[in-house]
Amino acid sequence: MTTPSEPGHPFTPTTPQPRPDADQAERLRPGCGPGEQERSVTAVGTHPHSAASPQSASGPHSTSGLGGQSRLGERPSLGGGAASGGASPDSGAASERRVPGAARRGAVDPVKALMHRHRDLCERAVDPLEIAAGLEAHGVTDRTAARFRHRDVFSLAEEMYARVSRAPEAAPATESADVPRMTVDRVVLGLLPGALCAAAVTGLRLTEGRTRLAVAAAGVLVVALGVRALLRRGPLSTLGHTPAGTSTPGTRAWTYWLIAYAVLGDGLLGAAVTGGPDGLPDGTATGPWPLAVAPALALALGCAPATWAAHLFAVRARNRLAASRGLEEFAASVRPLLLAAFGLFLGALAALLAVCGAVLHQPAGAAQALTLGALLLLARLLTIHGFTHAPAVALGAAATVEAVAQASVFAARLPGCGPLATPVDRLVAAWGPGCVPALACGTAALALLVHATRTLSRASAHARAEGQP
């Protein structure tokens, strides 16, 4: 017969097991190392008394009762299963096997998540800079790259390019940096608007009366068709550069207005300030409503240098895109290219204005024609690279200023509305009627130039458009 003091007796009092102290509880957090988790689980979940002495779990002095509830409001330990029903010999090993898995689930690779988000971009990229351009287009900056433990976007793109899996036959190539060459048909398309306009001007000078009006209408139509063909196929075309459906409504209407004003607006404003016009335009520069034929011919002939300037900028920018090793390096090398192409176009247009004015013996209108040509070129460069909002705003603002100037002069003829024409009258008296389009188009062109030096110097502006070959 055993006594209560003998070991193994069911009423033998057991020594209360101490609770895990604060350091052990701190080590049980998911953020601690695997070694510390194993020691903590072994110390708490597989304690020798809870695993080897069933009596200690069911005796009157046990630390937990039915349902794993701790006495005195204590939190149940990881060995609650042992305390309620006795721990199995594999409980400690199972806990140790679960801890490394939890640690692996907690360790997230942020670069891998970013690669999954931009999987198509990474798979079709032919070099890291193309990935950097795509990330930049999606708003990833150097500050964002710092959260991925990279110094800049290009360093992050290099890691993404190195880690992406590609098919064996999809070897890196340089086709994305290729730009269509200036073939003969492209050269002809660039010269077509100027040739058609020259033919129309010749017809105007050789005809009179109603025949001249018919020739003028036919000339406007054929020149418009020539410009349309140039914008659909040449270097000024958006085909192959910008995804479909990115055009902004109203851009074409504003452009038509600005070109029409360059031909008819100055003569109408000059006549309106003096109380006219006394009749409709007759196709000459000396009629009651004079036409600005020389600036119109120079702008039409300027389509050719505009085409070559756009092609030169595209070729040089793509070459720099393939050779650059970072976004900042690319931006610093592209800005001078943009300014050089822009300056070449303005120089060629100025020469054309001088020649046309001398040949036709008419005022060249250099200020208004140069500012209008600069505005149209910058707007087209931004449009073919996918930036359509700023050109629409700039063109609309310039057209609105011209329309308001004309409307204020005619509105001043109403009783009590004389002061409306005061600003325009003073401008025309000081600098002539050409100052209104020069100021309107010049301000808009300057704003677009600042915007273009920022946007067209990004690698994403010259990357291949989504879905384009």
Backbone torsions as a table, in degrees:
resi	resn	phi	psi	omega
1	MET	NA	132.4	-177.0
2	THR	-95.3	152.4	177.6
3	THR	-99.7	160.1	-178.9
4	PRO	-62.0	-19.3	-178.1
5	SER	-86.7	-6.8	-178.3
6	GLU	-76.7	149.6	178.8
7	PRO	-66.6	145.8	178.9
8	GLY	86.4	-11.3	177.0
9	HIS	-65.3	140.8	-177.9
10	PRO	-62.3	-21.2	179.4
11	PHE	-101.0	9.9	178.7
12	THR	-68.3	124.1	-179.0
13	PRO	-68.2	135.6	177.7
14	THR	-100.4	152.1	179.5
15	THR	-75.5	125.1	-178.9
16	PRO	-60.3	134.8	179.8
17	GLN	-82.3	136.4	-179.6
18	PRO	-70.4	145.3	176.1
19	ARG	-70.5	153.0	174.3
20	PRO	-62.3	132.2	-178.5
21	ASP	-73.2	-178.1	-175.0
22	ALA	-66.3	-32.9	179.7
23	ASP	-67.8	-40.3	177.8
24	GLN	-65.9	-40.6	178.3
25	ALA	-64.0	-35.5	178.6
26	GLU	-66.6	-33.5	-179.8
27	ARG	-74.8	-11.9	179.2
28	LEU	-82.9	-2.5	179.6
29	ARG	-69.8	151.5	-176.7
30	PRO	-63.2	-20.8	-176.1
31	GLY	-81.0	-9.4	-177.4
32	CYS	-76.3	167.0	-176.8
33	GLY	-70.5	161.3	-179.1
34	PRO	-62.4	-37.0	-179.4
35	GLY	-65.4	-41.0	179.3
36	GLU	-67.7	-36.0	177.8
37	GLN	-64.5	-39.4	-179.0
38	GLU	-65.2	-41.7	179.4
39	ARG	-66.9	-38.0	-179.3
40	SER	-67.5	-43.9	-179.3
41	VAL	-65.7	-38.1	179.0
42	THR	-65.3	-39.3	-177.6
43	ALA	-71.6	-34.2	-174.4
44	VAL	-99.3	-46.8	-172.7
45	GLY	-80.6	-26.1	-176.3
46	THR	-126.4	47.2	178.2
47	HIS	-63.0	142.1	-178.0
48	PRO	-54.9	-39.9	-177.5
49	HIS	-68.8	-38.1	-178.0
50	SER	-74.9	-26.2	-178.6
51	ALA	-92.0	-31.7	-172.3
52	ALA	-105.2	-18.8	-175.6
53	SER	-119.2	92.0	177.0
54	PRO	-60.5	-30.2	-178.1
55	GLN	-63.0	-32.8	-177.6
56	SER	-68.5	-22.1	179.1
57	ALA	-86.7	-20.5	-176.7
58	SER	-113.9	-1.3	-179.5
59	GLY	-73.7	172.2	-178.0
60	PRO	-68.6	-17.8	-177.9
61	HIS	-104.2	17.0	179.7
62	SER	-68.0	157.5	-175.2
63	THR	-85.7	-10.0	179.0
64	SER	-142.4	152.2	-179.2
65	GLY	-112.1	-152.0	-179.5
66	LEU	-65.9	143.1	177.8
67	GLY	75.8	7.8	177.3
68	GLY	75.2	17.3	-179.5
69	GLN	-80.4	133.5	-179.3
70	SER	-86.6	149.4	177.6
71	ARG	-75.1	154.8	179.2
72	LEU	56.5	29.1	174.6
73	GLY	75.0	18.0	179.8
74	GLU	-73.9	151.1	177.5
75	ARG	-74.0	141.3	178.2
76	PRO	-65.9	138.3	179.9
77	SER	-84.0	173.8	179.0
78	LEU	-65.7	-16.9	177.2
79	GLY	-94.1	23.9	-179.0
80	GLY	-60.3	-33.9	178.8
81	GLY	-63.7	-36.6	177.3
82	ALA	-71.2	-36.0	-177.4
83	ALA	-70.8	-31.2	-177.2
84	SER	-85.1	-36.3	-177.2
85	GLY	-138.7	6.6	-177.8
86	GLY	91.1	131.3	-177.2
87	ALA	-84.3	141.6	176.0
88	SER	-79.4	157.4	-178.8
89	PRO	-62.7	-22.5	-176.9
90	ASP	-92.9	3.0	-175.9
91	SER	-64.5	-41.2	179.5
92	GLY	-64.4	-43.0	-180.0
93	ALA	-67.0	-37.9	178.2
94	ALA	-63.7	-40.0	178.6
95	SER	-64.6	-39.7	179.4
96	GLU	-67.7	-31.2	177.9
97	ARG	-73.9	-30.1	-178.7
98	ARG	-76.7	-29.5	-175.1
99	VAL	-65.3	-47.4	177.7
100	PRO	-61.3	-35.6	177.0
101	GLY	-61.5	-42.1	177.7
102	ALA	-64.7	-36.3	178.8
103	ALA	-65.9	-38.9	179.1
104	ARG	-67.3	-38.2	178.5
105	ARG	-66.0	-30.5	-179.6
106	GLY	-76.6	-22.7	-178.8
107	ALA	-85.9	104.9	-177.4
108	VAL	-104.6	133.7	177.9
109	ASP	-90.1	105.5	-176.1
110	PRO	-67.3	-34.2	179.4
111	VAL	-65.8	-38.3	177.9
112	LYS	-64.0	-40.0	177.1
113	ALA	-64.2	-38.6	177.3
114	LEU	-66.7	-37.8	176.5
115	MET	-64.6	-38.9	177.6
116	HIS	-65.9	-35.3	179.5
117	ARG	-69.2	-35.2	180.0
118	HIS	-113.9	46.9	-174.9
119	ARG	-64.4	-44.1	-179.1
120	ASP	-62.8	-40.8	178.7
121	LEU	-62.6	-42.9	-178.1
122	CYS	-69.3	-36.0	-176.1
123	GLU	-73.5	-32.8	-177.2
124	ARG	-96.0	-4.5	-178.5
125	ALA	-69.2	141.9	178.6
126	VAL	-102.8	-9.0	175.7
127	ASP	-159.6	163.2	-178.7
128	PRO	-61.0	-30.8	-177.1
129	LEU	-67.2	-29.6	176.3
130	GLU	-67.8	-37.3	174.9
131	ILE	-66.4	-41.2	178.1
132	ALA	-61.8	-38.8	178.0
133	ALA	-64.7	-41.6	178.2
134	GLY	-65.7	-40.7	177.2
135	LEU	-63.6	-40.0	178.2
136	GLU	-63.8	-38.1	178.5
137	ALA	-66.1	-26.9	178.9
138	HIS	-91.1	9.7	174.5
139	GLY	91.0	11.7	178.5
140	VAL	-82.5	123.3	-179.7
141	THR	-113.4	178.6	178.1
142	ASP	-64.0	-32.0	177.1
143	ARG	-67.5	-37.1	175.4
144	THR	-66.5	-40.2	179.4
145	ALA	-63.9	-28.1	178.6
146	ALA	-65.0	-27.4	176.8
147	ARG	-71.6	-17.5	174.4
148	PHE	-97.5	14.5	178.5
149	ARG	63.7	43.5	174.9
150	HIS	-130.7	149.5	-175.1
151	ARG	-75.5	-28.5	180.0
152	ASP	-155.1	179.1	-177.4
153	VAL	-67.1	-36.8	-178.0
154	PHE	-66.8	-38.5	176.5
155	SER	-63.2	-41.0	175.6
156	LEU	-63.7	-40.5	179.5
157	ALA	-65.8	-34.4	177.8
158	GLU	-63.0	-42.5	178.1
159	GLU	-66.0	-41.7	179.3
160	MET	-64.2	-38.6	179.3
161	TYR	-68.0	-36.2	-179.5
162	ALA	-73.0	-28.7	-175.1
163	ARG	-92.7	-12.9	-176.6
164	VAL	-74.4	143.6	178.7
165	SER	-93.9	131.1	-178.7
166	ARG	-124.3	156.3	176.1
167	ALA	-69.5	149.1	-178.2
168	PRO	-60.3	-33.7	-177.0
169	GLU	-80.4	-12.4	-179.1
170	ALA	-89.2	68.0	-178.8
171	ALA	-75.9	148.9	179.8
172	PRO	-61.1	139.2	179.0
173	ALA	-135.7	171.9	-178.9
174	THR	-109.9	23.5	-176.0
175	GLU	-70.4	-27.1	-177.1
176	SER	-69.0	-20.3	179.5
177	ALA	-90.4	-0.1	-178.6
178	ASP	-77.0	144.0	176.2
179	VAL	-125.8	135.8	178.8
180	PRO	-54.8	137.8	-178.8
181	ARG	-74.3	162.5	176.9
182	MET	-81.6	88.7	178.9
183	THR	-78.3	176.7	-177.5
184	VAL	-63.6	-40.6	-179.1
185	ASP	-65.9	-33.3	177.1
186	ARG	-69.7	-38.0	176.5
187	VAL	-63.9	-42.5	179.0
188	VAL	-63.8	-40.7	178.2
189	LEU	-62.9	-36.4	177.4
190	GLY	-67.1	-33.1	179.9
191	LEU	-86.0	-15.2	-173.2
192	LEU	-61.6	-49.1	-179.4
193	PRO	-59.7	-40.9	179.6
194	GLY	-65.9	-40.1	179.1
195	ALA	-65.5	-42.6	179.3
196	LEU	-65.7	-39.4	179.3
197	CYS	-68.0	-38.6	177.4
198	ALA	-63.0	-39.3	177.3
199	ALA	-65.0	-40.0	179.1
200	ALA	-66.1	-40.1	178.9
201	VAL	-65.7	-39.1	176.9
202	THR	-62.4	-41.8	177.0
203	GLY	-63.0	-37.1	178.2
204	LEU	-64.8	-37.4	-177.1
205	ARG	-77.2	-17.8	-177.6
206	LEU	-100.9	-3.8	-176.7
207	THR	-122.6	170.5	179.9
208	GLU	-145.5	163.1	173.5
209	GLY	63.6	-140.5	-177.1
210	ARG	-66.8	-29.4	177.3
211	THR	-62.3	-38.9	178.3
212	ARG	-63.9	-40.2	178.6
213	LEU	-63.6	-40.5	177.7
214	ALA	-65.2	-40.2	178.1
215	VAL	-64.9	-39.3	179.3
216	ALA	-64.2	-43.5	178.9
217	ALA	-64.4	-42.9	178.2
218	ALA	-65.3	-37.8	179.0
219	GLY	-64.0	-42.4	177.3
220	VAL	-61.4	-40.4	-178.8
221	LEU	-65.8	-47.6	-176.6
222	VAL	-70.5	-34.1	176.9
223	VAL	-66.4	-39.9	176.9
224	ALA	-62.0	-40.1	177.8
225	LEU	-66.4	-37.7	177.4
226	GLY	-65.2	-41.9	177.2
227	VAL	-65.7	-37.6	178.8
228	ARG	-63.8	-42.0	177.4
229	ALA	-63.4	-38.6	178.9
230	LEU	-64.8	-40.9	-178.0
231	LEU	-76.3	-12.1	-179.2
232	ARG	-94.9	-22.2	-173.6
233	ARG	-129.6	-27.0	-173.2
234	GLY	-80.0	-169.8	176.5
235	PRO	-62.0	-18.3	176.4
236	LEU	-87.7	6.4	179.7
237	SER	-85.1	150.1	175.9
238	THR	-87.4	-3.5	-179.3
239	LEU	-68.0	126.4	-178.9
240	GLY	84.7	-5.1	-179.8
241	HIS	-113.2	-44.8	-173.2
242	THR	-119.9	135.0	176.4
243	PRO	-59.8	152.9	-179.6
244	ALA	-65.4	146.8	176.7
245	GLY	86.6	14.5	-178.9
246	THR	-100.6	-0.3	179.9
247	SER	-71.1	147.1	-179.0
248	THR	-97.5	129.2	179.5
249	PRO	-60.7	140.2	178.3
250	GLY	98.2	-18.0	-178.0
251	THR	-62.4	-43.6	-179.0
252	ARG	-66.0	-40.0	-179.7
253	ALA	-65.3	-42.3	178.0
254	TRP	-63.2	-38.4	179.7
255	THR	-64.3	-44.0	177.4
256	TYR	-60.1	-41.0	179.8
257	TRP	-62.5	-45.6	-177.5
258	LEU	-63.6	-39.9	179.5
259	ILE	-69.2	-41.3	177.9
260	ALA	-64.0	-37.7	178.5
261	TYR	-66.6	-35.6	178.1
262	ALA	-61.2	-29.0	-179.5
263	VAL	-89.6	-43.0	-171.8
264	LEU	-110.2	-22.6	-167.7
265	GLY	-68.9	-44.6	-177.1
266	ASP	-64.1	-42.0	178.7
267	GLY	-65.0	-39.7	179.5
268	LEU	-67.2	-41.8	-179.4
269	LEU	-67.1	-41.1	178.3
270	GLY	-63.8	-38.2	178.2
271	ALA	-73.1	-35.9	-178.5
272	ALA	-68.1	-35.7	179.7
273	VAL	-64.3	-32.3	-179.7
274	THR	-94.5	9.1	176.1
275	GLY	103.1	-1.2	-179.3
276	GLY	-93.4	-161.1	1.5
277	PRO	-83.0	158.3	-178.5
278	ASP	-93.9	0.4	179.2
279	GLY	-174.4	177.1	179.3
280	LEU	-79.0	160.2	177.8
281	PRO	-65.2	141.2	-179.7
282	ASP	-109.5	9.9	177.7
283	GLY	87.9	6.7	-179.9
284	THR	-118.2	169.0	178.6
285	ALA	-91.7	0.2	-178.6
286	THR	-118.2	7.2	-177.9
287	GLY	-80.3	-176.1	178.9
288	PRO	-64.8	-25.2	175.3
289	TRP	-128.3	87.4	-171.7
290	PRO	-64.9	147.4	174.7
291	LEU	-104.6	139.9	176.2
292	ALA	-90.9	84.2	-174.8
293	VAL	-77.2	-40.7	-176.7
294	ALA	-62.8	-47.5	176.6
295	PRO	-62.3	-36.4	179.2
296	ALA	-65.3	-42.4	178.2
297	LEU	-65.5	-39.7	179.6
298	ALA	-65.3	-39.2	178.7
299	LEU	-67.1	-38.0	177.4
300	ALA	-65.8	-44.0	176.0
301	LEU	-65.8	-25.8	179.4
302	GLY	-71.3	-7.4	175.7
303	CYS	-62.7	-32.7	179.8
304	ALA	-67.0	-53.2	176.5
305	PRO	-63.9	-29.0	175.6
306	ALA	-64.9	-40.5	178.1
307	THR	-63.7	-44.7	-179.1
308	TRP	-67.9	-38.0	178.2
309	ALA	-64.4	-42.3	178.3
310	ALA	-64.4	-40.4	179.3
311	HIS	-66.9	-42.8	178.9
312	LEU	-61.1	-43.9	179.5
313	PHE	-64.5	-41.4	-179.6
314	ALA	-64.8	-43.0	-178.7
315	VAL	-64.7	-49.4	-177.7
316	ARG	-65.7	-38.6	179.8
317	ALA	-65.9	-41.7	178.3
318	ARG	-65.6	-37.6	176.7
319	ASN	-64.4	-40.9	177.1
320	ARG	-67.6	-32.9	178.5
321	LEU	-64.2	-37.9	179.7
322	ALA	-75.5	-26.5	-175.6
323	ALA	-97.2	-17.4	-175.8
324	SER	-73.6	154.1	178.6
325	ARG	-114.9	11.4	178.8
326	GLY	-171.2	160.6	-177.7
327	LEU	-69.1	-40.1	179.7
328	GLU	-66.4	-40.4	177.2
329	GLU	-62.2	-41.6	178.7
330	PHE	-64.9	-44.6	-179.1
331	ALA	-62.5	-40.7	-179.6
332	ALA	-66.8	-27.9	-179.6
333	SER	-87.6	-20.1	-176.5
334	VAL	-88.5	-32.3	-178.7
335	ARG	-57.6	-46.9	176.2
336	PRO	-61.8	-32.6	177.4
337	LEU	-63.6	-42.9	178.8
338	LEU	-63.1	-46.3	-179.9
339	LEU	-65.2	-35.8	178.9
340	ALA	-67.3	-45.1	178.2
341	ALA	-63.2	-40.2	178.4
342	PHE	-64.6	-42.6	178.8
343	GLY	-66.3	-38.5	176.7
344	LEU	-61.7	-41.4	178.8
345	PHE	-64.5	-44.5	180.0
346	LEU	-63.1	-38.3	177.5
347	GLY	-64.6	-43.2	178.4
348	ALA	-65.3	-39.9	179.6
349	LEU	-67.3	-38.0	177.2
350	ALA	-62.9	-40.6	177.2
351	ALA	-64.7	-41.6	178.4
352	LEU	-63.9	-38.7	177.9
353	LEU	-62.9	-42.5	179.3
354	ALA	-64.2	-42.5	-179.6
355	VAL	-66.6	-45.7	-178.8
356	CYS	-63.9	-40.6	178.3
357	GLY	-64.4	-37.7	179.5
358	ALA	-71.3	-37.9	-178.4
359	VAL	-72.1	-42.3	-176.4
360	LEU	-88.3	-7.3	-179.0
361	HIS	56.2	47.4	179.4
362	GLN	-134.3	159.5	175.9
363	PRO	-62.1	134.9	-177.0
364	ALA	-75.9	-26.3	-177.5
365	GLY	60.4	51.6	-171.6
366	ALA	-64.0	-40.9	-174.3
367	ALA	-63.8	-52.2	-177.2
368	GLN	-70.9	-33.6	179.8
369	ALA	-72.4	-40.7	179.2
370	LEU	-65.2	-43.8	-179.8
371	THR	-66.8	-38.0	177.8
372	LEU	-67.2	-43.0	177.5
373	GLY	-61.7	-41.2	177.9
374	ALA	-63.4	-42.2	179.9
375	LEU	-63.7	-44.4	-178.6
376	LEU	-66.8	-39.2	179.8
377	LEU	-66.0	-47.0	-179.5
378	LEU	-63.8	-39.9	178.6
379	ALA	-63.4	-38.7	-179.4
380	ARG	-72.3	-38.2	177.8
381	LEU	-61.5	-43.0	178.5
382	LEU	-66.9	-37.1	-177.4
383	THR	-67.7	-43.7	-177.4
384	ILE	-71.3	-14.8	175.7
385	HIS	-100.5	10.8	171.9
386	GLY	96.8	2.5	-179.6
387	PHE	-105.2	97.2	-172.8
388	THR	-104.7	-17.7	-175.0
389	HIS	-74.0	-48.2	-178.2
390	ALA	-62.1	-43.6	175.9
391	PRO	-59.4	-40.3	179.3
392	ALA	-63.3	-40.9	179.7
393	VAL	-66.2	-43.8	-178.5
394	ALA	-66.4	-46.2	178.7
395	LEU	-63.0	-42.0	178.5
396	GLY	-64.3	-38.8	179.5
397	ALA	-66.1	-43.5	179.5
398	ALA	-64.6	-43.6	179.0
399	ALA	-64.3	-36.8	179.8
400	THR	-66.1	-40.9	178.3
401	VAL	-62.0	-43.3	179.3
402	GLU	-64.6	-41.6	179.8
403	ALA	-66.2	-40.4	179.3
404	VAL	-65.6	-38.2	178.7
405	ALA	-62.5	-45.1	177.9
406	GLN	-64.6	-44.2	-177.1
407	ALA	-65.6	-34.5	-179.1
408	SER	-66.4	-34.7	179.3
409	VAL	-67.1	-43.7	179.8
410	PHE	-74.3	-32.5	177.8
411	ALA	-68.7	-25.9	179.5
412	ALA	-67.4	-14.4	178.2
413	ARG	-77.5	-12.4	175.9
414	LEU	-75.2	151.3	-178.8
415	PRO	-60.1	129.0	176.9
416	GLY	80.3	3.9	-178.1
417	CYS	-111.7	17.4	-178.8
418	GLY	-57.1	-39.4	-178.4
419	PRO	-64.1	-13.8	-178.3
420	LEU	-64.4	-30.6	-177.1
421	ALA	-91.0	0.6	-175.8
422	THR	-60.9	-48.3	179.7
423	PRO	-60.6	-42.6	-178.7
424	VAL	-68.9	-39.2	178.9
425	ASP	-60.4	-41.2	-179.0
426	ARG	-69.2	-38.7	178.1
427	LEU	-65.2	-44.0	-179.1
428	VAL	-67.1	-37.9	179.2
429	ALA	-66.7	-32.0	-177.5
430	ALA	-83.5	-45.8	-170.9
431	TRP	-125.9	0.5	178.4
432	GLY	92.6	168.1	-177.2
433	PRO	-67.6	-19.5	179.3
434	GLY	-72.5	-9.2	-178.0
435	CYS	-71.8	-27.3	-178.6
436	VAL	-66.3	-53.5	176.8
437	PRO	-67.8	-29.2	178.8
438	ALA	-65.3	-43.5	179.2
439	LEU	-69.6	-42.4	-177.7
440	ALA	-66.1	-52.0	-178.2
441	CYS	-71.6	-34.6	179.3
442	GLY	-65.2	-42.6	178.0
443	THR	-64.9	-43.9	178.7
444	ALA	-64.9	-39.3	179.0
445	ALA	-66.3	-38.5	178.1
446	LEU	-64.3	-42.0	177.5
447	ALA	-63.8	-40.9	178.5
448	LEU	-67.6	-34.2	178.5
449	LEU	-64.5	-43.0	176.4
450	VAL	-62.6	-42.7	179.1
451	HIS	-66.5	-38.1	-178.7
452	ALA	-68.9	-36.6	178.6
453	THR	-65.0	-22.8	177.6
454	ARG	-88.5	-42.8	-174.0
455	THR	-83.9	-41.7	-178.0
456	LEU	-77.3	-6.1	173.7
457	SER	-91.7	2.8	175.3
458	ARG	-85.1	145.4	177.9
459	ALA	-66.7	-30.4	-179.0
460	SER	-66.9	-22.8	178.8
461	ALA	-71.2	-22.8	-177.4
462	HIS	-110.4	3.0	175.7
463	ALA	-74.6	161.9	-178.2
464	ARG	-67.0	133.5	-180.0
465	ALA	-68.1	150.6	-179.6
466	GLU	-61.4	124.9	178.3
467	GLY	83.0	2.0	179.5
468	GLN	-96.2	151.9	-179.1
469	PRO	-72.8	NA	NA
